[in-house]
Amino acid sequence: MTIIRIDIDDEVLAATMRFAGERTKSEMVNLALREYAQRCTGSEARLRHFAAAQQWDDRDFWRRHVAEKTQTAGRSSGHDHD
């Protein structure tokens, strides 16, 4: 853990602590940083997917779409596929 001194808006901190149910300022700051990092990680993944999708042609898109739906339907049906 790193100990730092930062200026934080007291009203915003109090409001976010109420919303999140956190009891300490440190818990709230750590939660906010974790959530921000998760959001950025998700954005990076979407951007990578978007970049990869730029290489797909229409036929490849539909092939992938059908394959994904077929796999999902097979898993959710509760039937074993051997």
Buried (B, 14 or more C-beta within 10 A) or exposed (E): EEEEEEEEEEEEBEEBBEEEEBEEEEEBBEBBEEEEEEEEEEEEEEEEEEEEEEEEEEEEEEEEEEEEEEEEEEEEEEEEEE
